[in-house]
């Protein structure tokens, strides 16, 4: 079962590991200069998780973290971004037809 929950600071250790995947880095729109710099990652993402204007959710499958999805606005334009652990690529976790992701995105538009 797939579900979303508010990302916690404790989730960041697992999410950091996901974003160090070389193939994922190559496909990502935005990455750090040094994706293996955990201190930089933790400082940046701690601020994002704690920012009330940013909605970051952890994606769980059978209560195991498989990725994250984040919503933020830039100049009144809505952005949704996600990162999925490579072992779960192609399984529909970030698919717009996924009920949890769809509900997350459509709630943003209300």
ChimeraX attribute file (.defattr): number of C-alpha atoms within 10 A of each C-alpha:
attribute: neighborCount
match mode: 1-to-1
recipient: residues
	/A:1	6
	/A:2	17
	/A:3	18
	/A:4	20
	/A:5	12
	/A:6	15
	/A:7	20
	/A:8	13
	/A:9	13
	/A:10	9
	/A:11	15
	/A:12	19
	/A:13	12
	/A:14	13
	/A:15	22
	/A:16	17
	/A:17	13
	/A:18	20
	/A:19	22
	/A:20	18
	/A:21	14
	/A:22	12
	/A:23	10
	/A:24	16
	/A:25	16
	/A:26	10
	/A:27	9
	/A:28	13
	/A:29	8
	/A:30	9
	/A:31	13
	/A:32	13
	/A:33	8
	/A:34	10
	/A:35	16
	/A:36	14
	/A:37	12
	/A:38	15
	/A:39	8
	/A:40	14
	/A:41	18
	/A:42	16
	/A:43	10
	/A:44	12
	/A:45	16
	/A:46	15
	/A:47	12
	/A:48	17
	/A:49	19
	/A:50	14
	/A:51	11
	/A:52	9
	/A:53	11
	/A:54	14
	/A:55	19
	/A:56	25
	/A:57	22
	/A:58	24
	/A:59	25
	/A:60	17
	/A:61	15
	/A:62	9
	/A:63	11
	/A:64	11
	/A:65	18
	/A:66	22
	/A:67	24
	/A:68	25
	/A:69	22
	/A:70	20
	/A:71	17
	/A:72	16
	/A:73	12
	/A:74	7
	/A:75	5
	/A:76	7
	/A:77	7
	/A:78	12
	/A:79	11
	/A:80	14
	/A:81	14
	/A:82	16
	/A:83	21
	/A:84	21
	/A:85	19
	/A:86	15
	/A:87	9
	/A:88	13
	/A:89	12
	/A:90	10
	/A:91	8
	/A:92	12
	/A:93	25
	/A:94	21
	/A:95	12
	/A:96	13
	/A:97	11
	/A:98	14
	/A:99	13
	/A:100	16
	/A:101	21
	/A:102	13
	/A:103	13
	/A:104	19
	/A:105	18
	/A:106	9
	/A:107	9
	/A:108	12
	/A:109	7
	/A:110	5
